[in-house]
Amino acid sequence: MYRLFLSVLLSIPCSAQANKMNTDEELTTKLESIRVQNAIPAMSVAIITSGKVTFIKGFGFVDEEMKKRTGPKSLFRIASISKLFTAQAIMQLVEKNKIDLNEKVARYLPSFTGSSITVKQLLTHTSGLSDTVKPVSHEKQRTLNAYLKVVEKSASKSSDNYDFEYSDTNYNILGAIISSVSGMSYEDYLYTHILTPARMTKSGYFNGEHAYYPESKPTYKGKIIDKSHQRPYDVSFNPSEGLISNVNDLSQWLALTLANDESLLKKQTYEDMLQPQVKTSWGEIHMGLGWQVYKNSNDNIARHPGSIRGYKSLVLTYPDSKNALIVLTNSSNTPRWEIAKSITKILEQRAQW
C-alpha cells in the first residue's frame, strides 16, 4: 500500500511536466502553422499564466538568408503598444501630483494656450485631434517643438466634448508633457522610471543619434517592404509608436503590471487605468487610461494592438486571472486575433487558463 501511494505521489509532478510539454508542443505546432500559412518571416510569442511566464518562443528567421533564428530576445518595432508605456509614465507623474488629468494641456505646454484639450482627453483619444501630421524621416531633423507647432494649429479652441478618434497625435503630445513636467527627455524618463525598473535591458528608442533598430525588417506577405515605403523613424512619434523591444523584456514588464507591482505604480493606479472611460468605435470596447478594455463572457480584458507598415503586435491580458499573451511580428498581414484565439483555445482546453 505504501509503495502504491509513493508511486502515485511521485507520478504527479511527472504528469504535470508531461502535460506542460504537450501543451508547449501543441502551441508550437499551431503557431508555426499560422506563421507559415501567412508568410510571416519572424514572430515571437510570450504567454503569462497566473502572473508567471509559462511559454516564450521565437518562430522563423529575422534575416533574409534564414541564418539567424527568431528568439525571445529578437527586437521588433512594437508600434502602438508603446502607448501603454506613455500612459504609465503619465500616471506616475499623476501620483506625484505633477500632472492633473482634468487640467488643460496648456498648463504643461504653454504653446497650447487657448486650447480646451485636457490630459485625460489625450489619454482616451477624445481630444478632437486627428493624425493630420505624419512622421518624417530623422534625416529631415524636425525637432519636437517644430512638430508641436504644426499640431497646435489644429488643436481645438472650443470647449466641446469630442467622440473617440484614435490618434497617435494624442500620445505624442503626452510625451511632450512628460518631458516638460519631469525636466527630462521623454526617452530618458522612460528608461529611468519604467524600462530599468522592469529590467527591459534590450529595449529602447531611436533618437536620431544612436541608431536603435529592430533585427527584423518590415514585410508584407513575405516580401520586404521597399525602404521608400517603410514607416520613417521620427523621434516626435516615440511616445505613440517608437519603442523597440522583444517578448522577453515585454513579458517582464507585463508580469509586473499584472501583479500591480509598486515599482511602477500604486495598486489603485493600475485599477484606475482599467476603468472604462469612453466608448470606442470598435463595438463594445472602451478606452481606459491607455488600455482598451472590454468584457468577454465573464472575463475582463485589457489589450493594446500595434500596427505600422511591416509590423504587427498585440498585448492581450486578463487582469483578474493574471493571464496574458504577447505577439510580435514583422509582417503587416499577421492575423493577430486568430493567433490570440488559437492560444486561448489550447490553454483553456488543457485547463491552464
N, C-alpha and C positions, 0 to 999 in steps of 0.2 A: 504493500500500500504506500509506504514511504517513497519507494523508488518510483512508483507511478506518479505521485504528487510532485516529486522532484523533476521528473521528466516533463510533466505538463508545465511546471513553473519555468523551467529552462527554455521551453519552446516558445513562450510568449514573446520575448524580445526578438527572437529569430523570425517569428511570424510577422511582427511589426516591421522589422527591417526588410523582409521579403516583400511585404505589401508596399512599402515605400519605393523599393527598387522597381516593382512592377508599375507603380504609378509614374515614376520618373521615365521609364521606358515608354509607357503609353503617351505621356506628354511629349517626349522627344520625337516619337514617330509621327504624331499628329502635327506638331509644329513644323517639323521638317517637310511634311507633305504639303502643308499650306504654303510654305516658303517656295518650294519648287514649283507648285502649280501656278503661283503668281509671279514667278521670275524675280523674286526678291534676292538681290545678291548677298546682303548682310542683315542679320536680325539677332537681337539679344532679348532675352526674356528673364524676368525675375518674378518669383511668386513668394508672397508672405502669408503664412498661416498662423493664426493666433499670435501675431506680433513677431514671429520668427521667420527668417528667410529659409524656405524649405526646398526651393528649386531655383537655380540660376545657371544660365547656359547661353552660349552663342551658337548661331547657325550660319552656315555659308562662309563666305570669304570677304574680307574687307578690301582686297586688291583685285585688279583686273586679271592678273596672272594666276589667280587662285592658289597662291602660295602661302598666304597668311590667313589662317582661320579666324573667324569672328569669335571673341571670347567675352566674358562678363566685364572685362575692363576696356573693351573696344569703344572708342569715342564716336559719338554721333551728335549732330545738331538736334537738340530735343525740342526745338521750336517753342510753341506756346506753353509747354509745361513750365517754362521759365517764369511765367506769370505767377505761379504758386510761390516762388521764392521772393518775388517782389511783394506779393501780398503779405507774406510772413514778415518781411522787413518792415513794411508799413505798420503792422500790428505790434511789432517790438517797440517801435517809436511811439505808438499809441499808449502802450503800457508805461512808457517813461514820461508820459504827459507832454511829449514834444509835438505830437500831432493830435488833432481833434477830427474825428471822421466827419462830423457835421459842419466843420469850418470850410469857408470858401478857399479855393486853391490860391487865391491872391494873397492870403495871409503868409503863405510859404514861398510863393513865386510872385513877387510884386508886379511883374510884367503882365500878369493876368488881371490886374485891377480893372474893374468894370464887368468882369465875368461872374456869373452866378454859380458856376460849377463848384460842387463840393468834392472833398476827398472821397466820400462814400460813393458818389455818383461815378467817379473814375473806377473804383473797385468793382462796381456792379454793372459797368457798361451802360449807364443811363445818363451820361453827360451830354448827349446830343452830338458828340464828336464822331466823325467818320474817318476812315483811313484815306483821306484825300492826299496826304503827304506820304510818299513812298520812300523806302530805304534807298540810299545811293551808295555807290562803291566808296570804300575808305580812301581810295586814291584822290577822290574829289575833295577830301579834307573838310567836309561840312562839320562844323562844331555843334555841340549840343545847343548852345544859345541860338545859333542860326536855325536849327531845326525848330526850336520852340517859337521863334519869331514867326515862322511860317504857320505853325499850328495856332498860335494866338489869334491870328487874323480870322480863323474860322470858329473861335470859341464864342459860346453864347453870351450875349449881354442881357438876356431876358431872365426871368425867374421861373419860367415854365418847367414843369416836370417832363422828362423825356422817357419814352418807351425804351426797352432794351435794344441796343445795337452793338454787337460785338466789335471791338476796335482795339488794335494794337496801340493806337494813339493814347488811349486812356492810361495804359501801363507805362508807356514811355514818359508821360508827364509824372506819374507816380515815382518813377526812377529819379526824375529831376528833383522832386520834393524830398526824397530820401537823402539825396546829396546836399540839398540846401539846408535841411534840418540837422543833419549829422556832421556837416563840415568835412565830409569825406566824399571821394568819388563814389558813384553807385557801385562800381566793381569792388573797390576796397571795402566798402561797408559789407557787401555780401560775403566776401572772403572772410572777413573778420568775425562777423556775427552769425553766419549760417553755415557756409561751406566748411570752415575749420571746425566748429563745434560738432558738426555732423560727420567729420572725418572724410570729407569728399576731396581727397588729396589729388585726384586726377582731373577734377572738373575745373572749368574756368571760362573766361570770356575773351573774345578777340577785342583788343583795344586799339588797333591801328598801329601799334609799335611792336608789340611782341605777338607774333602770329600764333594763334591758338586755333588749330583746325581739327575737324573730325578726321578719323582714319579712313572712313568710308566716303566715297564720292556719291553725289546725288544721282539717282537714276529714275527712269520711268520705263516700266515693262522690260526691265533687264538691261536697258541701254543707258549709258552715262549721258546726262544732260550736258549739252554744249555749254562751255563756260560763259558765253554771252547771254545765256538764258538762265543761269543759276541765280538764286537769290543772293544779292550782294551782302557783304558784311558791313553793317552800319552801326557804330557804337551807340548812336541815339536809340537804336532798337534793342539794345541789350536787355532792358527791363521786360520787354514783351516777348522776345524770341531768341536771345543771344547766348544762353548757356550751352556749353559743350560738355557732355557728360556721358556716363556709362551706367549700366544697370547695377553694377556693384556699388558705386557711390550713391546712386539714387535710392537703392534699397536700404542703405544705412540711414539716409535722411528720412525715408518714408517710415521705417520702423520707429524712429524717434517721434515722428509726427503722430503715428497711430497710438503710441504709448503716452501721448500728451507730456512728453519729456520736457522738463523745465529748463533744460539747457538752451532751448529755443524760445519757448513761450510758456505762459502760465496756462494751467488746465482750462480755466474759464475762457481764455482767449481762443484756444483750439475749438472749444464748443461754439463760441460766438461766430467763428468763421464758417461753421457748417449750417448756421441758421438760414433758412430761405429768406431772401430779401426782395427779389423781384422775379417775375415770371419771364422766362426767355421766349424766344420764337421757336424753340425746339420742343414742342409738345409740353409734357408735364415737368420738364426740367426747370429749376430755378437757379438764379445766381445767389450763392452765399457771398462771403467776402473772399474772393479769389476762386473758391471751389464752385463747381457746377454740381448741384445736389438734387436728388430725387428719390422716390421710393419705388421699389420693385417687390411686389408681394408684401412681405413683412420686413424687408431689408431696407435700411437707409444706405444710400450710395452717394459717394462723393468722387468726382472724377475731374480730369482735365486732359483732353486730347491736344496734340500738337501737329501742325502740318505747315510746312513750307516746301517750295518746289524741290522735289527729290528726297524728302524725308517725311516720315510719318511716325508718330509716337502716341503713347497712351499711358496714363496713370489712372487706375480704377481701384477704388477702395471701398471696403465695407467697415466703417468705423466701429460699429458695435461689436463685431466679431474679431476685428483687427486682422481681417484678411485683405489681401491686395494683390494686384499684378501690375507689372511694368513691361511695356513693349517698346523697343526702339528699332527702327529700320531706316535704310537708306533708299526707300522706294516710295514714289508718290501713289502707287496703286496697291498699297498694303491694305488688306481687309481687316482693319483693327478690331472691328466688332465681332467678326467671325472668329478671330483668334481669342478674344476675351470670352466669347460664348463656349468655345471648344475647351478652353482651360477650366472654366467654371463647371461645365458638364462633367468632365472627367473627375474633378475633385469632389463634386457632390455625389457622384455615383459611387465613389470609393469612401464616402463619409469622412472626408478630410476637411471639407468646408461645410 
